[in-house]
Amino acid sequence: MKNFKNFAALGVLYLLFAGVFYSFRQKETKKPNIIVVVTDDHRWDALGTMGNKIIQTPHLDKLARKGLLFKNAYVTTAICMVSRASMLSGQYLSRHKINEFTTDFSKEAVEQTYPILLKKAGYKIGFINKYGVGQKNQPTDYFDYWTCTPKLQPDYEMHDEAGNFIHNTDQTDRDIQDFLNKFGQKEPFCLSVGFKAPHEQDGDPPRFIVQEKFKNLYQNVTIPTPETADPKYWNSFPAFFKNDKNIARVRWKPLFSTPELAQETTKNYYRLITGVDEVIGNMVAKLEKLGIADNTVIIFIGDNGFYLGEHGLKGKWFGHEESIRVPLIIYDPRQLNSLKGKAINEIALNIDIAPTILKLANQPIPAQMQGLDLLAVAAHKPGTSRPNFFYEHTFMGSPRLPKVEGVVSREMKYMNFIEHGYEELYDLKKDPQEKQNLAANPTYQAQLQKLRLRYQQLKQEVQ
């Protein structure tokens, strides 16, 4: 009888353990919801968590403190349609071939982008505001929820269904809330959000159209003038670059050509980002209200950087840090404690977004994707550290946008203006603001030759 009782007790313990283990495995293998947020023209240092003491981004800063902050995140091409195509496909421009604003993904290519691959894996998928790739054949039929504009750029000044004026950022907020109301508890889902902010409204002159509630924000603050805004840095460029047809200079004139303009433009840029931050806060609150916050991964990234007058330029396109470096946060509430609140110094790229999303969803990464799983990068898994990467921008060409390619590492940068054979070399450790081109410096000829060879190697590898 005693043996029977012992056996029965062991049986109960076994069942309890099995139940706990099953519950743990069920939670562990449950597919996460995934929200991908992309801002437009958002440079890496326009976040409080990246050391900016002026800009107010409390909700994004909180996500960074609780998640992973990639401090050296870059885009492989600094222009929206190429970068967004790279995020969707996990590929360099050299492979996906989206090099201008009206080219769509082919049917075969769109079916290998991360949202459609997740759709095939049972996810509900949505896309809000700016898709950013092509115009004629946007993949609306694949999506369960779609509010993207077919325009090259969304408008800031919009009208809602009742005909009332609404700012683009506020409409994006409404659309996120609407999607979560409809699909938030129909797990799993993947929502992609493309903000217009903080991109300017194109026009002559271009304008930064700010939400009314933020128009007085930062009004009593003085933004420090970048050292490289000194005219001598613009004047140091070669003649093919330093001309009045260069788009980065054309757009600089109405927005940065006087100290007063520079102050107002930078403040408006910051105001638009604070508007985005408010939406992120509302989104997180909604996830919590729906009871799904603990199984929803949030990825936040800019599609390219933005000159705020540095080097006498405005915009992006070229190879300076202001243009190619972006904010990147991955908040995964399911992460191990060792990966929570961690700052990652390894190089991360926009081409890493798609493979990371697929890995999060426990889906295979297609062979044609060229990026890495960023959670593996954060965990320092073997084979995930990249010493450098290939940069390419070949849209349009001289004189308006001189074509440039190169190699970027955390220590050195090599850029080649391929139409002119003009080279730039910067020692980022000694000269992080890229003030001195060292390509002709005898002391750096060994480094220059090494990066020339690496450039040729990478140019072949990214095809």
C-alpha positions as CSV (number, residue, x, y, z in Angstrom):
1,M,0.0,0.0,0.0
2,K,2.9,2.3,0.9
3,N,4.6,1.6,-2.5
4,F,1.3,2.3,-4.3
5,K,1.0,5.7,-2.5
6,N,4.6,6.6,-3.4
7,F,3.9,5.6,-7.0
8,A,0.8,7.7,-7.1
9,A,2.6,10.7,-5.6
10,L,5.3,10.3,-8.2
11,G,2.6,10.2,-10.9
12,V,1.1,13.4,-9.7
13,L,4.5,15.1,-9.6
14,Y,5.1,13.9,-13.1
15,L,1.8,15.2,-14.4
16,L,2.4,18.5,-12.7
17,F,5.9,18.8,-14.2
18,A,4.6,17.8,-17.6
19,G,1.9,20.4,-17.4
20,V,4.3,23.1,-16.4
21,F,6.8,22.1,-19.1
22,Y,4.1,22.0,-21.8
23,S,2.8,25.4,-20.7
24,F,6.4,26.7,-20.9
25,R,7.0,25.2,-24.4
26,Q,3.6,26.5,-25.6
27,K,4.6,30.0,-24.5
28,E,8.1,29.6,-25.9
29,T,6.9,28.4,-29.3
30,K,4.0,30.8,-29.7
31,K,4.5,33.1,-32.7
32,P,5.1,36.7,-31.7
33,N,3.2,39.6,-33.1
34,I,5.6,41.9,-34.9
35,I,5.4,45.7,-35.5
36,V,7.9,47.3,-37.8
37,V,8.0,51.1,-37.6
38,V,10.0,53.1,-40.2
39,T,10.6,56.8,-40.0
40,D,11.6,58.9,-43.0
41,D,14.9,60.8,-43.0
42,H,15.6,60.1,-39.3
43,R,19.3,60.4,-38.5
44,W,20.8,58.3,-35.8
45,D,21.4,61.0,-33.2
46,A,17.9,62.4,-33.2
47,L,16.8,60.4,-30.2
48,G,17.3,61.1,-26.5
49,T,18.6,57.6,-26.0
50,M,21.4,58.2,-28.6
51,G,22.7,61.1,-26.5
52,N,20.7,64.0,-27.8
53,K,20.0,66.3,-24.9
54,I,17.4,68.5,-26.6
55,I,15.0,66.2,-28.5
56,Q,12.1,64.8,-26.5
57,T,11.5,61.1,-27.3
58,P,10.5,59.5,-24.0
59,H,8.6,56.5,-25.4
60,L,11.3,55.5,-27.9
61,D,13.9,56.0,-25.2
62,K,11.9,53.6,-22.9
63,L,11.8,50.9,-25.6
64,A,15.5,51.2,-26.0
65,R,16.1,50.9,-22.3
66,K,14.0,47.7,-22.2
67,G,15.2,46.3,-25.5
68,L,18.2,46.4,-27.8
69,L,19.7,49.7,-29.0
70,F,21.9,49.3,-32.1
71,K,24.3,52.2,-31.8
72,N,26.0,51.6,-35.2
73,A,23.0,51.1,-37.5
74,Y,23.3,52.1,-41.2
75,V,21.5,51.9,-44.5
76,T,23.2,50.5,-47.5
77,T,21.7,53.2,-49.7
78,A,20.5,56.6,-48.3
79,I,17.3,57.3,-50.3
80,C,13.8,56.2,-49.3
81,M,12.6,53.9,-52.1
82,V,15.9,51.9,-52.2
83,S,16.2,51.6,-48.5
84,R,12.6,50.5,-48.0
85,A,13.0,47.9,-50.8
86,S,16.1,46.7,-48.9
87,M,14.2,46.4,-45.7
88,L,11.4,44.5,-47.3
89,S,13.6,42.2,-49.3
90,G,16.7,41.8,-47.2
91,Q,18.8,42.8,-50.2
92,Y,21.3,45.4,-51.4
93,L,20.2,47.7,-54.3
94,S,22.7,45.7,-56.5
95,R,20.4,42.7,-56.1
96,H,16.9,44.0,-55.8
97,K,17.4,46.6,-58.5
98,I,14.9,49.1,-57.2
99,N,16.7,52.3,-58.1
100,E,14.0,54.9,-58.8
101,F,10.7,55.9,-57.5
102,T,8.3,54.2,-60.0
103,T,9.8,50.7,-60.2
104,D,7.7,48.1,-58.5
105,F,8.8,44.7,-57.2
106,S,8.0,41.9,-59.6
107,K,5.4,39.4,-58.5
108,E,8.1,36.9,-57.7
109,A,10.1,39.5,-55.8
110,V,7.2,40.8,-53.7
111,E,6.3,37.2,-52.7
112,Q,9.8,37.0,-51.1
113,T,9.4,40.1,-49.0
114,Y,9.0,39.6,-45.2
115,P,5.2,40.6,-45.0
116,I,4.2,38.1,-47.7
117,L,6.4,35.4,-46.3
118,L,4.7,35.9,-43.0
119,K,1.3,35.9,-44.6
120,K,2.1,32.4,-46.0
121,A,3.0,31.4,-42.5
122,G,-0.4,32.3,-41.1
123,Y,0.1,35.9,-40.0
124,K,-2.4,38.7,-40.5
125,I,-0.5,41.5,-42.2
126,G,-1.0,45.3,-42.4
127,F,0.8,48.2,-43.9
128,I,0.1,51.8,-43.0
129,N,0.9,55.2,-44.6
130,K,4.1,54.8,-46.7
131,Y,5.0,51.6,-48.5
132,G,7.6,53.5,-50.6
133,V,8.3,51.0,-53.4
134,G,6.8,51.7,-56.8
135,Q,3.5,53.1,-57.7
136,K,1.6,51.1,-60.4
137,N,1.4,47.6,-58.9
138,Q,1.6,48.0,-55.1
139,P,0.8,44.7,-53.4
140,T,-2.5,45.7,-51.8
141,D,-4.2,42.4,-52.5
142,Y,-1.9,40.5,-50.3
143,F,-2.6,42.5,-47.2
144,D,-5.4,42.2,-44.7
145,Y,-5.1,45.9,-43.9
146,W,-3.7,48.6,-46.2
147,T,-3.9,52.4,-45.9
148,C,-0.8,53.4,-47.9
149,T,-0.8,56.2,-50.4
150,P,0.0,55.5,-54.0
151,K,1.8,58.9,-54.1
152,L,5.6,59.1,-54.2
153,Q,5.4,60.9,-50.8
154,P,2.4,61.1,-48.5
155,D,1.1,64.6,-47.7
156,Y,1.3,66.0,-44.2
157,E,-2.0,67.9,-44.7
158,M,-4.8,65.3,-45.0
159,H,-8.5,65.0,-44.5
160,D,-10.2,62.2,-42.6
161,E,-13.3,60.3,-43.7
162,A,-15.5,63.1,-42.4
163,G,-13.6,65.7,-44.4
164,N,-11.9,67.2,-41.4
165,F,-8.2,68.3,-41.6
166,I,-5.8,65.9,-40.0
167,H,-2.0,65.8,-39.8
168,N,-0.3,62.8,-41.4
169,T,1.2,61.7,-38.1
170,D,-2.2,61.8,-36.4
171,Q,-3.8,59.8,-39.2
172,T,-1.1,57.2,-38.8
173,D,-1.9,57.1,-35.1
174,R,-5.6,56.5,-35.9
175,D,-4.7,53.8,-38.5
176,I,-2.5,51.9,-36.0
177,Q,-5.3,52.0,-33.4
178,D,-7.8,50.8,-36.0
179,F,-5.6,47.9,-37.1
180,L,-5.0,46.8,-33.5
181,N,-8.7,47.0,-32.8
182,K,-9.4,44.7,-35.7
183,F,-6.5,42.3,-35.6
184,G,-4.7,42.8,-32.3
185,Q,-6.3,39.8,-30.7
186,K,-6.3,37.7,-33.9
187,E,-2.7,36.6,-33.3
188,P,-0.3,36.4,-34.8
189,F,0.0,39.6,-36.8
190,C,2.7,41.7,-38.5
191,L,2.0,45.4,-38.9
192,S,4.4,47.6,-40.9
193,V,4.1,51.4,-40.4
194,G,5.8,53.9,-42.7
195,F,5.8,57.4,-41.3
196,K,6.3,60.5,-43.4
197,A,7.8,62.3,-40.5
198,P,10.3,63.8,-40.2
199,H,10.7,64.2,-44.0
200,E,9.9,67.7,-45.3
201,Q,6.9,68.4,-47.5
202,D,8.4,68.7,-51.0
203,G,7.9,72.0,-52.7
204,D,9.5,75.3,-53.6
205,P,10.4,76.0,-50.9
206,P,10.2,72.7,-49.0
207,R,8.4,72.9,-45.7
208,F,8.4,71.0,-42.4
209,I,4.7,71.0,-41.6
210,V,4.3,70.4,-37.8
211,Q,1.4,69.2,-35.8
212,E,-0.3,72.2,-34.1
213,K,0.2,70.9,-30.6
214,F,4.0,70.8,-31.1
215,K,4.5,74.1,-32.9
216,N,5.9,75.8,-29.7
217,L,8.0,72.9,-28.6
218,Y,11.7,73.8,-28.4
219,Q,11.0,77.5,-29.0
220,N,13.2,78.6,-26.1
221,V,16.0,76.3,-27.0
222,T,19.1,77.1,-29.1
223,I,20.3,74.2,-31.2
224,P,24.1,74.1,-31.4
225,T,25.5,74.8,-34.8
226,P,27.3,71.9,-36.3
227,E,31.1,72.6,-36.7
228,T,31.0,71.3,-40.3
229,A,28.3,73.9,-41.2
230,D,31.2,76.3,-41.5
231,P,31.3,77.4,-45.2
232,K,34.9,76.1,-45.5
233,Y,33.7,72.5,-45.5
234,W,31.3,73.1,-48.5
235,N,34.1,75.0,-50.2
236,S,36.5,72.0,-49.8
237,F,34.4,69.8,-52.1
238,P,35.6,69.3,-55.7
239,A,34.0,71.3,-58.6
240,F,31.8,68.4,-59.8
241,F,30.1,68.3,-56.3
242,K,30.3,72.0,-55.3
243,N,27.8,73.5,-57.7
244,D,24.4,75.0,-57.5
245,K,22.8,72.0,-59.3
246,N,23.6,69.6,-56.5
247,I,20.2,68.8,-54.9
248,A,21.7,68.7,-51.4
249,R,22.8,72.3,-51.9
250,V,19.7,73.4,-53.7
251,R,17.6,72.2,-50.7
252,W,20.1,73.7,-48.2
253,K,19.5,77.3,-49.4
254,P,15.8,77.8,-48.2
255,L,16.3,75.9,-45.0
256,F,19.9,76.3,-43.7
257,S,21.5,79.3,-45.4
258,T,21.1,81.6,-42.4
259,P,21.4,80.9,-38.7
260,E,17.7,81.7,-38.2
261,L,16.6,79.3,-40.9
262,A,18.9,76.6,-39.5
263,Q,17.4,77.0,-36.0
264,E,13.8,76.8,-37.2
265,T,14.4,73.9,-39.6
266,T,16.1,71.8,-37.0
267,K,13.4,72.6,-34.4
268,N,10.7,71.6,-36.8
269,Y,12.6,68.4,-37.6
270,Y,12.7,67.6,-33.9
271,R,9.1,68.5,-33.5
272,L,8.0,66.0,-36.1
273,I,10.1,63.3,-34.4
274,T,8.5,64.1,-31.1
275,G,5.1,63.6,-32.8
276,V,6.2,60.2,-33.9
277,D,7.3,59.4,-30.4
278,E,3.8,60.3,-29.1
279,V,2.3,57.8,-31.5
280,I,4.7,55.1,-30.3
281,G,3.5,55.7,-26.8
282,N,-0.2,55.4,-27.8
283,M,0.6,52.2,-29.7
284,V,2.3,50.6,-26.7
285,A,-0.6,51.6,-24.4
286,K,-3.0,50.0,-26.8
287,L,-1.0,46.7,-26.8
288,E,-1.1,46.7,-23.1
289,K,-4.8,47.4,-23.0
290,L,-5.4,44.5,-25.4
291,G,-3.3,42.2,-23.2
292,I,-0.8,41.4,-26.0
293,A,2.1,43.6,-25.1
294,D,4.1,40.7,-23.7
295,N,4.1,38.9,-27.0
296,T,4.6,41.8,-29.4
297,V,8.0,42.6,-30.8
298,I,8.6,46.2,-31.9
299,I,11.3,47.1,-34.4
300,F,12.0,50.8,-35.0
301,I,14.4,52.1,-37.7
302,G,14.9,55.2,-39.9
303,D,15.0,54.7,-43.7
304,N,18.1,56.9,-44.0
305,G,19.8,59.8,-42.2
306,F,19.6,63.5,-42.8
307,Y,22.0,66.4,-43.1
308,L,21.0,69.3,-40.8
309,G,23.4,71.7,-42.5
310,E,26.6,69.7,-42.0
311,H,29.1,70.1,-44.9
312,G,26.8,72.8,-46.3
313,L,24.2,70.2,-47.2
314,K,20.6,69.2,-46.6
315,G,19.1,65.8,-47.2
316,K,20.9,62.5,-47.6
317,W,22.3,60.5,-50.6
318,F,26.0,60.8,-49.9
319,G,28.3,58.8,-47.7
320,H,28.7,60.9,-44.5
321,E,27.5,59.6,-41.2
322,E,24.7,62.2,-41.1
323,S,23.3,60.6,-44.3
324,I,23.7,56.9,-43.8
325,R,23.5,56.2,-40.1
326,V,20.1,55.7,-38.5
327,P,18.4,54.8,-35.2
328,L,17.5,51.2,-34.6
329,I,15.7,49.7,-31.6
330,I,14.4,46.1,-31.2
331,Y,12.1,45.6,-28.3
332,D,11.2,42.0,-27.6
333,P,9.5,41.5,-24.3
334,R,10.3,37.8,-24.5
335,Q,14.0,38.3,-24.5
336,L,16.3,36.8,-22.0
337,N,17.4,39.2,-19.3
338,S,21.0,39.2,-20.7
339,L,19.6,40.9,-23.9
340,K,17.4,43.4,-22.2
341,G,18.5,47.1,-22.2
342,K,21.7,46.3,-24.0
343,A,23.5,48.7,-26.3
344,I,25.0,46.9,-29.3
345,N,28.1,48.3,-31.0
346,E,28.3,45.8,-33.9
347,I,27.3,47.2,-37.3
348,A,23.6,46.6,-38.2
349,L,22.1,47.3,-41.6
350,N,18.7,47.9,-43.1
351,I,19.1,44.6,-45.0
352,D,19.0,42.9,-41.7
353,I,15.4,43.8,-40.9
354,A,13.7,41.1,-43.1
355,P,15.8,38.2,-41.9
356,T,15.5,39.2,-38.3
357,I,11.7,39.3,-38.7
358,L,11.6,35.9,-40.3
359,K,13.8,34.5,-37.5
360,L,11.5,36.0,-34.9
361,A,8.6,34.2,-36.5
362,N,10.6,30.9,-36.7
363,Q,10.5,31.0,-40.5
364,P,13.3,30.0,-42.9
365,I,15.4,32.9,-44.3
366,P,15.5,32.7,-48.2
367,A,18.9,32.2,-49.7
368,Q,18.6,35.4,-51.7
369,M,18.4,37.6,-48.6
370,Q,21.8,39.2,-47.8
371,G,21.2,40.4,-44.2
372,L,21.8,38.9,-40.8
373,D,19.6,38.0,-37.9
374,L,20.1,41.0,-35.5
375,L,19.3,39.0,-32.4
376,A,22.1,36.6,-33.3
377,V,24.3,39.7,-33.8
378,A,23.4,41.0,-30.4
379,A,24.2,37.6,-28.8
380,H,27.6,37.6,-30.6
381,K,26.9,34.3,-32.3
382,P,29.8,33.1,-34.5
383,G,29.7,34.5,-38.1
384,T,27.4,37.4,-37.3
385,S,30.0,40.2,-36.8
386,R,30.6,42.2,-40.0
387,P,33.8,44.4,-40.0
388,N,32.5,46.6,-42.8
389,F,29.8,46.9,-45.5
390,F,29.3,48.1,-49.0
391,Y,27.6,51.5,-49.6
392,E,26.0,52.4,-53.0
393,H,23.9,55.3,-54.2
394,T,23.5,55.4,-58.0
395,F,20.2,57.2,-58.5
396,M,20.2,60.0,-61.0
397,G,23.9,60.9,-61.2
398,S,25.8,64.2,-61.7
399,P,25.4,67.1,-61.5
400,R,22.3,66.8,-59.4
401,L,23.2,63.6,-57.3
402,P,26.8,62.4,-58.1
403,K,26.9,58.6,-57.9
404,V,28.9,57.2,-55.0
405,E,30.0,53.8,-53.7
406,G,32.3,52.8,-51.0
407,V,33.2,50.8,-47.8
408,V,32.2,51.7,-44.3
409,S,33.6,50.4,-41.1
410,R,33.5,51.7,-37.5
411,E,37.1,52.9,-37.9
412,M,37.6,54.0,-41.5
413,K,35.4,55.1,-44.5
414,Y,36.2,55.0,-48.2
415,M,34.0,56.6,-50.8
416,N,34.4,56.6,-54.5
417,F,32.4,59.1,-56.7
418,I,32.3,56.6,-59.6
419,E,31.5,59.1,-62.4
420,H,34.6,61.2,-61.6
421,G,37.1,58.8,-60.0
422,Y,37.2,61.0,-56.9
423,E,38.0,59.3,-53.7
424,E,37.4,60.2,-50.0
425,L,39.0,58.5,-47.1
426,Y,38.1,59.3,-43.4
427,D,39.6,58.1,-40.2
428,L,36.4,58.0,-38.1
429,K,38.2,57.3,-34.9
430,K,40.2,60.5,-35.1
431,D,37.8,62.5,-37.2
432,P,34.2,61.4,-36.5
433,Q,32.8,64.5,-38.2
434,E,34.6,63.7,-41.5
435,K,36.3,67.0,-41.7
436,Q,39.5,65.9,-43.4
437,N,39.7,63.8,-46.6
438,L,42.8,61.7,-46.3
439,A,42.8,60.1,-49.7
440,A,45.9,62.1,-50.8
441,N,47.7,61.8,-47.4
442,P,50.9,59.8,-47.7
443,T,50.5,58.4,-44.2
444,Y,47.2,56.7,-45.2
445,Q,48.1,55.1,-48.5
446,A,48.3,51.6,-47.1
447,Q,44.8,51.9,-45.6
448,L,43.5,53.5,-48.8
449,Q,44.8,50.6,-50.9
450,K,43.4,48.0,-48.5
451,L,39.9,49.7,-48.7
452,R,40.1,49.9,-52.5
453,L,40.6,46.2,-52.7
454,R,37.8,45.6,-50.2
455,Y,35.6,47.9,-52.2
456,Q,36.1,45.8,-55.3
457,Q,35.5,42.6,-53.4
458,L,32.3,43.8,-51.8
459,K,31.0,45.2,-55.1
460,Q,31.1,41.7,-56.6
461,E,29.7,40.0,-53.5
462,V,26.5,42.1,-53.2
463,Q,25.4,41.3,-56.8
